Structures are given as structure tokens and as C-alpha cells.
């Protein structure tokens, strides 16, 4: 598989790509990343592995089955490297023990130490930069955290909507929003707004009332 096509598929598992990520078989994509012998994909392997495992799509056996005998050892090595990186960053994944409980703790600890010193990782005839692997995973985690963080504006709008509902009926709130949005009101709506809603709004705008409310809530 050429590098461009693999980039598109790997993007779905967190590999940084400028193109939208298509749906694909996660295990096959991980195997193809191994087969590519491309340093970019190998240094992003911990990101892709965590994404596939977290989505419940990873099977070591399925990925291994896609590889030739010589390639299988690199799947194992990159998996151990990934586990060492997770440990070095203090990451605890619920799926780790279930998927990787049988992997040798001594080798994982060895790579954990290499990440602590930003050493070059020698994997057979290939060399990877520990700092690059850490940066790739850390960037992925930052983006994930930002994506899951509640939108402040949305939260404030939700709180405002809740507060309005406690003071105004559904009809009154609708007319109030129409007025705020400079929408045309019918003659009946204008009369109702002036007779009922405006008085409530004037009370809410009273600064002494604001102060009293804050003191009561202290």
C-alpha cells in the first residue's frame, strides 16, 4: 500500500493527516503501518494502538495474522514500546490488562526507562526517536481532552435557558426571545409583552434586587 493511502486510513486511528479519515479495519491498518517500514507511522504507532484498543476494535491476533513471519516481530516490539510509553506517561487504560497482560513486564519497563531519558529506540535495523513518540501521543491526548471539554458558551446558554424557564412561562420566554432578536410581534403579542413580560424584565433589571439575590445566596 502506498504511503498516501495508508496516511488516510491511519488518520482514523489518530495519525496526523490533513485529509478526512475513512472507515477501515483497525487491525489491518496497524499491520500495514508495520509493513510500511515508514518511520512516521512507527512513531505514531502508540497513538493508533491506543485509539484502536480504546474503541474496542483491536485484536493482536487479527493484526498479527495480516503479517509475514519477519514482520510479526515488529508488531510485538512496537506493542511493547507502546506499553512502555503509556507507563512512562502514567497512563492507565481499562483495556490494557485484558489485551496485553501476557506481555513481558521486564521489556516494557526497559522501554519505559528509555522514554524517561529520551533515548533512541533500536528496533532491529530501525531506530525511533523516543521524544517524537512521546510528542505524538501527548498531542493526541491533548486534542482528545479538548474535544471532550464542555463548551463554555453552550454551558452558559444552557444555564440561561434554565433560569429563564424558572421565571417565564414557555409563551413568555418565546416572546422575550423574539423581542431580543428584533423579530416582529403581532398587536396581541405587543400588548401582552407590555402588560406582563415587560414588568418582570424591569424587576429583573433592578440593581437592588440583584444585590439582594446575591446576599441571600451567600
Secondary structure in CASP SS format (residue, H / E / C, confidence):
PFRMAT SS
TARGET T0000
AUTHOR 0000-0000-0000
METHOD secondary structure of the structure
MODEL  1
X C 1.00
X C 1.00
X H 1.00
X H 1.00
X H 1.00
X H 1.00
X H 1.00
X H 1.00
X H 1.00
X H 1.00
X H 1.00
X C 1.00
X C 1.00
X C 1.00
X C 1.00
X C 1.00
X C 1.00
X C 1.00
X C 1.00
X C 1.00
X C 1.00
X C 1.00
X C 1.00
X C 1.00
X C 1.00
X H 1.00
X H 1.00
X H 1.00
X H 1.00
X H 1.00
X H 1.00
X H 1.00
X H 1.00
X H 1.00
X H 1.00
X H 1.00
X C 1.00
X C 1.00
X H 1.00
X H 1.00
X H 1.00
X H 1.00
X H 1.00
X C 1.00
X H 1.00
X H 1.00
X H 1.00
X H 1.00
X H 1.00
X H 1.00
X H 1.00
X H 1.00
X H 1.00
X H 1.00
X C 1.00
X C 1.00
X C 1.00
X C 1.00
X C 1.00
X H 1.00
X H 1.00
X H 1.00
X H 1.00
X H 1.00
X H 1.00
X C 1.00
X C 1.00
X C 1.00
X H 1.00
X H 1.00
X H 1.00
X H 1.00
X H 1.00
X H 1.00
X H 1.00
X H 1.00
X H 1.00
X H 1.00
X H 1.00
X H 1.00
X H 1.00
X H 1.00
X H 1.00
X H 1.00
X H 1.00
X H 1.00
X H 1.00
X H 1.00
X C 1.00
X C 1.00
X C 1.00
X C 1.00
X C 1.00
X C 1.00
X C 1.00
X H 1.00
X H 1.00
X H 1.00
X H 1.00
X H 1.00
X C 1.00
X C 1.00
X C 1.00
X C 1.00
X H 1.00
X H 1.00
X H 1.00
X H 1.00
X H 1.00
X H 1.00
X H 1.00
X H 1.00
X H 1.00
X H 1.00
X H 1.00
X H 1.00
X C 1.00
X C 1.00
X C 1.00
X E 1.00
X E 1.00
X E 1.00
X E 1.00
X C 1.00
X C 1.00
X E 1.00
X E 1.00
X E 1.00
X E 1.00
X H 1.00
X H 1.00
X H 1.00
X H 1.00
X H 1.00
X H 1.00
X H 1.00
X H 1.00
X H 1.00
X H 1.00
X H 1.00
X H 1.00
X H 1.00
X H 1.00
X H 1.00
X H 1.00
X H 1.00
X H 1.00
X H 1.00
X C 1.00
X C 1.00
X C 1.00
X H 1.00
X H 1.00
X H 1.00
X H 1.00
X H 1.00
X H 1.00
X H 1.00
X H 1.00
X H 1.00
X H 1.00
X H 1.00
X H 1.00
X H 1.00
X H 1.00
X H 1.00
X H 1.00
X C 1.00
X C 1.00
X H 1.00
X H 1.00
X H 1.00
X H 1.00
X H 1.00
X H 1.00
X H 1.00
X H 1.00
X H 1.00
X H 1.00
X H 1.00
X C 1.00
X C 1.00
X C 1.00
X C 1.00
X C 1.00
X C 1.00
X H 1.00
X H 1.00
X H 1.00
X H 1.00
X H 1.00
X H 1.00
X H 1.00
X H 1.00
X H 1.00
X H 1.00
X H 1.00
X H 1.00
X H 1.00
X H 1.00
X H 1.00
X H 1.00
X H 1.00
X H 1.00
X C 1.00
X C 1.00
X H 1.00
X H 1.00
X H 1.00
X H 1.00
X H 1.00
X H 1.00
X H 1.00
X H 1.00
X H 1.00
X H 1.00
X H 1.00
X C 1.00
END
